Every structure is written in structure tokens, then in C-alpha cells.
Amino acid sequence: MDSITQFVLGAAVSTACLGNKIGPRKAALVGGLLGTLPDLDVFIPFDDPIDSFVYHRGWTHSVFVHALAAPVIGEVLMRLFKGLREHRWLTWSAVFLVLSTHAIIDAMTVYGTRIFWPVYPDPVGVGSVFIIDPVYSVPLIIVVIYALCKKTWTTRLRNWVAGALMFTTAYLGVSAVLQQYVQAQAREVFQNEGTEPETVYAIAAPFNILLWKVIGLRQDQYQNLYYSLLDSDGPPEIYKHPRHPELSACLQNTPAYKKLAWFSRGFFRTELVDQKVIMSDLRMGLTPGYAFRFVVGQLEQQEVRPVAPQRDAALGRIDEDDWAWFVERIQGHPSVRNAEARSETSEGLVKASVELTCGSGATGAVSG
């Protein structure tokens, strides 16, 4: 989630646990600072942009690391605040909850987090909430501001903080249930259209859980549909796009390809732009301007060669018509996303008329 949400969640959890021991203002400030601590991994240097992408939210977000860190940080807090010196287990528990709830809400986003590292090293990413969701964040912001304005602990403040935490926790639960419902509905839409994919994944659209982006994945193609819980006028539009496996065939044994395929859980596409082979994570962003696009290869005289990974930011994240389309779709009104429709009609398979071969450092070959 965004940094503000992480701060106020940590502040709210800390206030609920420690507010009556050291006062709500101090508890909120301590919790807010600790709530941002796991994200300091952004300052860890990585070898290339792909490593920076796939290894963010790594070991600093593990609940096992948090369990080890809680006593250390807790002892420091006990020496800083007299009100905590007789409450060792409460302090340790509060620190663990502040750190672990950071990881948990990150795991609810599609980017995910390696919350069980090193026992389970893969990232967990549910995708049922967007990284910024006002319905989740605003109640926490309100109660934290309230806590920062109070010098002493009161029953009313306790009830407000508890209410905000219960509401936001329930919201995450509802989002996960809705995700399963949308995936089931999307499968029916795909089946009725005769284009049933191998895998279906519903992801919350920006800022809400009413509109969902659903990806239907096949080996050579992926399909996008945008499903609103308020839809009533027939099935939503399905947009079909090629994945170009013929371009990635020569790169499957390269570290860059393996990392992106692993991190995206297979939800990626490969495309050729100005003779550059680009891999995009389909889960984050909208076609064609995905948030994470990386140059991983070069096409030279029908040969695909691996190159040192580079971040590609040539395409804008959203089209000028996207906001109007978003408002229409979230209300359940039929609307064509122009940027995606244009991309759909302009994307022909780029298979060459002769066989693509693999250059130095690549393996495999595929016929066009």
C-alpha cells in the first residue's frame, strides 16, 4: 500500500495497543514510524532494474523477521518510555503487530510481498485491493489525526480506533470474497463468448473494489475484461492481445526472463518495439502502458539476443480518455476503453516469415 496508509495503519495499531500506557499522541507517532520501517528496503542497492522490481518487499516484510525484530525494537521503546517498562510482552506484541500488519496489507495488493520468507520464498499477492484505496485509508487517517490531537487516553478514542481497525479489516475480507465472485462471473463471460482461458485472475481497479480488471491467460494470448459489480446491460467488452511466445522462446533460460516469469506468476507478455524485445507484467497497469516494462532482448537479422535489462518507460500509464471511461465503467455503464481497443486492432503477431534463431547467450529457436 502507499506510504500514508502504512503510516496511519501502524499508528492506529500502536495507539490501540499502547495508547493507554504512553498516551495516544506518542503511541501514534511511534507506530507510524515503525509502520514505514519495512519499506526502507527501497534503499538497498540491486544489480539491475529487474532485481529492484522483483526483490522489493522482500525479507524486510517477512513476519519471521518481524518476530525477531520485535523484542529488539521493543526493548528500545521500553527504555524510551517509562510507561512501557512494566509491559514487556505488550510492547513486543505491539511492535510485531505494527510490522506484520504492514506486510499483510501489502500482501493484499497485486504486487504482493514475501511475507513468509525464508520458509516460503515466493511473494504472496492477493490483488483484491489497489495500492491506494480511500475507503480503506480515510478511516485510519481520521482516527490517527484524532489520536495526535489527544494528550490523554479516553474511552471515546479507544472506540474510534477499534472501530476504524475493525472496519478496515472487514473491508479487506470483503474485497477477497468479491474477488472470488468476480473471477467466477468472468469465467462465465469467457465461456459464453467461446474464449475460455486457461487461467483467470481478477484484480481490483484503482481506488475501489467495485470495478475489477480480469485477465484471462492463454499460452499465446491474453484477454482483458473490466467487470463492474454494478453492471446490468449485458457482458462487458473483451479485449484480446497476443503474448508473442515466439519472441521469448530464445530468452527462457536468461536470468531476466526467469525472474520476471517467476515474479509475475506467468502473467506477462512479450512484444517487439523498435527491434527491442520487451517483457511487461500484465497485472500492474493497463494495456499498452503497463507500469513495469523491461527490455530483455534485441532482434537483429532474425536473431533474438539477450541484453542487459533496462526499464522501458516510453509509453504513458494512462490515455487521455481513460478517466472518463473509468467513471463510466465503475458505475456499470457500457464503455469501450479506446486505448485498449486501438492497441487490440494494431497488434498483429510479429512472427517473421522465416525462422527466428537465437543469438549468442540465448537458447532455443522457434519458427515464425
N, C-alpha and C positions, 0 to 999 in steps of 0.2 A: 504494500500500500504506500501512499505518498507519505512524505516526512511529517506533515502536520498531523495526519491521522495516527501515525506511530507515536508521536509525542503525546497527543491527548489520550490515546489508549493507555500508554504507560502511566500517565499522570492519574487517570481515573482509577486504574487498578491499584496504584500505590496509595492514593487517597482512601480508597475503600479499606485497605489493609492497615495503613499506618496513620491515617488522619487523626484518630483519637489518641495517638501516642505523641506525635510531634507537631500536631496542628495541620490543618488541611493545606495551607499555603506551602509549607516546607515539603509535605508529602507529595503534593502535585509537582513541584519543581524537581524533586529527586526522581520521581517516577518518569517524568517527561524526558529528563536527560538519559536515564537508563533505557528508556524505550527507544531511543535512537542509536544506542550503542552498537547493536548488531550490524547496522548499515555502514559502520566505519570500514567495512571490508572494501568499500569503493576506493580506498586509498592504497590497497595492496597492488603492487605493480604486476602486470601479467605480460607474457611474451608477445601476444598479438591480440587484435581486437576480438577474435572469436573466443579466446580464453577469457577475456574480460567479460564477455557476454555470458558464457555458459557456466563460469565458476563464481559469478556474483551470487549472493545469498547462499554461500557455502557453509563451511564449518562454523562461522560465527552465528549462524542461525540454527545450529543443532541443539535440540533440547538436552542432549547428553553433555554438551559443552556448557550449556546454561546451568545444569545441575552441579557441575564442577566449579563454575564461576560464582554461583550464588553465595556459598559460605565466605569466599574471599571478599567479595563486594559487601556482603552483609556485615562482616567484622569491621570494615572501614566505616560503614554507616553507624554502627554501634558506638564507635569512638567519636564520631562527629556529633551525634545527637544523644543527649542524656536520656531522653525518653525511651530509647530503644535498648538501653544496656541490660535491662532485666527481661528482654523479649527476644532472645537469640533465635529461636525457631520461627517466630513470627516474622522477624526481619529477613531471615534466609528465605522463607517461603515467599515473602512479598517480592524479593529480588528475582527469584525464579519465575514467578508468575508474570512479572513485568517483561522479562526477557522472552519467555516462552510464548506469551500471547502475541508478541511481535512476530515471531516465526509462524504462529498458527494463522494469523490473518494474511500473511504473505503467501502461505500455502493455499489459501482460498482463491488467490488470483491465478491467472493462466501462466504467468512467468514461473510461479512456484518457488520452492525453497528446499534445500537439502536438510529437512527438519530432523531426519533420523540418522544423519551421518555420524559415525562411520559404519553403523550396523546395516543401514540401507543407504547406499551412496547416491542413488538417483534422486533428482528433485521431485517433490510432490507438488503438483499444481492442479487444483480442482477446476478453477476457471469459472466459478459461479458468481464472482463479484469482480467488477472492474477495479483497477488500481486507485481510482478516485470515485467515490460514491457518496454524495452528500447525505443520503438517507442514513448511512452508517456513521459518517463523521460528525455531522452537525450536532446530534445529541451529546456526543462526547465533548465537543468544543464548548457547548453551553455549560455543562456541569463543571468542566475544568476552569472556565472563567469564573464561575460561581465560587469554586474552591479557592482560587487565587485571591478572591476578594474577601475571604473569611479568615480571621485570625484564630478563631476557636471552632472546635468541632460541635456540631449540633445534630439533633435527630433529623431535622428537615434536610440538611445537607447529606446525611447518610442515605436518606430515602431517595434523594435525587440521583446520587451517584449509583446506588444499587439499581434504580430504575433504568438509568441510561445503559448500564452494563448488561442488564437482562434484555433490554430491547435490542441492542446491537448484536448480542449473541443469538437471539431468536431470529434476527434478520439474516444472519449467516446461515442458520439452519434452514430457513425458508428458501433462501437462494439455492441451496444444494438440492432441495426437493424439486423446486421449479426447473432446475437444470435437467434432472432426470425426466420430468414430464415433457419438456421441450424436445429432448432427444427422441423420446418415443413418438411424439407428434411429427417430428421431422422425418423419421423413418417411414411413417405412413405417407407423407407427401412424396418422398422419393419413390416409394413403391408404386404409388398411383401414377407417377409420371414415367414409370418404367426405367428409372435410372438409379436403382438401389445401389448405394456404395458399399464397400467392404467395412468401413468404419465411419461412425457418426460422432461428432463432438460439438456440443453446444457451449458457447462462451458468452458470458454477459457482455452486452454492448456498453459503450461508455456511459458512466454516471447513473446507471439504473439496472433493475432486474426485470423490467417489462419487455425490453427488446433484446433479442439474442441473435448472435451470428452463429450459424450452424455450418460446419464443414463436413461434407461428405467426401471421403477419401477413397480413391481407387489408385491402382498402380500407375496408370498413365494419365490420370485426370483427377481434378478435384472440383467439387461443386459447392457454391455458397448459396445459402438462403438466409433471409433475415426474418425471423419469426417474432411477432409481437403477441403478447398474451391478450391483446385487445383485438386481434384480427377477427374479422367476421365475413369478409367479402371474398371468399374463395382462397385457394392456396397461394402462398407468396411466390414471387418470382424466383426461379432457379438460374444461377449464373454458372456456366461451365468453362473451365480453364484447363489447358494442358499442363502437365508437370514435367514434361521433357526428360524422361528417363534416359533417352539416347545421349543427352549431354553429360549426365552424371555417371554413366557407366564406366568411364575411364578414371573417375575420381574416387571410386568407392573405397579404395584402400589408403587414401590420403588421410592424415590426421584431421584436417579441416572438415572434410566430408563426414567422417565418423563422429566428430564432436557435435556437429550441427544435427545430424540424423538422430543421434542419441538424445540430445537436449530437447529437440522438437518432438520427440516421440514419433518420428516418421511424418509429421505434418509439415512438410517442406515442399518447395517446388524449385526447379532449376530453369533458368532462362538464359537466352543469349542476347546481350546488349552490346553493340559496338565490338563484337568479337570477344567479349568478356563473358565467361560463364559465371552466373550469379545465383547463389542459393538464398532463399527467403524463408523465414519462419512464418507459416501461414496462420498461426494462432494470434499473432500480435500485429494489429494494424488492419488496413483494408486494401484489397486489390485495387491498383497495382502497387501503391506506395507503402509497402509493408515497413514496419518500424525497424526490423533487423534484416538487412540485406548485406551479403558479403560476396565479394569477388573471390572465387576459389580456383578459377581456371581461365585459360586463354585458348581460343580456336585459331589455329594457324594452318592454312592449307589443308583443311580437313583433319588436322590433328588436334586433339584436346590435350593440353598440357596443364598440369597443376602450377599454380603460382602462389607466392606468399599472400596470405589472406589480407584483404582490405575491406573496410566498411564502405558500403556504397550508399550515398545519400543524395543521389541525383534526382529522385522522384519526391514530390511533395507528399506529406502524410495524408492530406485530405484534399478533395476537389472543392471548388467554389460552390458547387451545388449541394454538397454533402449535408450541410446543416439543415437546409430546407427538407431534404429527403429524410434526414434523421427525425425531424419533428413529425413529419407525416407518418413514418413507419411506427414510431413509438405510440402514436395514437391509434394504430391499427388500420390506417388508410393505405390502400394500394399505392405504391410509388416505385418507379424504376430508378435505380441508382445509376446515373448517367456515366460516371467514371468507370464503373464496372461493366456496363453494357458496351461502352466503347472498347474497353480492353478485351472483352469477350469476342467481339467481332473482328478485332485486329490481330488476335493471336492465332496464327496458323502454326502448325507444327514446323519446326525448323530442321527437321531431318534432311540431311543432304541427299542429293541424288546419287552419291557414291558413298561407299563405306567410310564412316568416321573411324579413325585409328587413334591410338593412344600414344602421346608423345613421351619424352623422357620423364621418368618419375611417376608415370601413370600406368595402370594395368587394365586389361580387358579391352574389348572392342565391340562395337555394335553396328549393325547395318542400318542405313537410312532408308 
